[in-house]
Amino acid sequence: MKHAGPKAIDALADLIGSIRALNRLKEPRPGVFYRQGKAFLHFHEDAAGLFADLRVATEWERFRVSGTAERAAFLALVEKSL
């Protein structure tokens, strides 16, 4: 599964905009977020859809973020993780 390219990042604009609005993460590259100097969140694209990898505690977990409901649930998880 490859990291999200520009088209995928554009497709995730609503979700990424909401994450940016939290003002608690650094974004060195579009769609790649760091928290306290450590990689925290990034996106992938695949034939199966769009996905987000989120560092939960010390492990990465993958979440599908192709649909509106999936994105809302994921944003709530990001907020809780912060």
N, C-alpha and C positions, 0 to 999 in steps of 0.2 A: 504494500500500500504506500503510495507516494505522498509526500507532503503537499499540501494544497497549493496550487498555482494561482496566478492572478485571477483567472475566471472563477475558480472556486471561492477565493477570498471575496470577490464581488458578489457572488451568490449568497455569501454569509454576512453581507454588510449589516443587516439589521442586528444580528447576534453580536458581531464584533463591535458595532457601535455601542451596544448596551454594555459590553464588557469594558470598553474604553471609558464609558461614563461613570464607572465605579471609582475611577481615579485612585486605584490602589495597586496597579500593576504597571510595569515598564513594558513598552512594546518596541524592541529594537528593529524588528522587521514586521511588515504587515501580517497580522494573524499569529504572531509568536509573542507570548507574554512571559515575563519573568516576575517573580516575587522574591524580594529580599536577596537579589543576586542569583537566584536559582531558577532554571527553567520550570515553568508552572503549567503552561497551557499552549497547545498548538493544534493545527488542523491538518486533516488528511483528506484526500479524495480517492475514490475507488469506483469501479463499476457498480458496486452495491450502494453507493451514496456518499454523503459527506460525514466525516467523523471528527471528533475532538478527543485529544489525549489530555487528560488532566492529572496532575500529580496529587494524589490523595495520600496524605501522610508521606511515606517514602516511596510509594509505588505508583506507576503510571496505570491509569484505567482509561479505557476507550469507551466513548459514548457516541451513538448515532445522533446526528444533528441535521438530518435532511428535511424534516418536517417542522411545522410551526409548534406543535405540542412538544416535540422532542427538544426544540431550542428553548422553549420556556422552562421546561424541567431542568435542562442543563444550566441555564442561567441561574436558576434558584440554587442549584448545587454549587456553582462557582461562588455565589454570594455567601452561602453557608460555609464554604471552605476558607473564605477570607476572614 
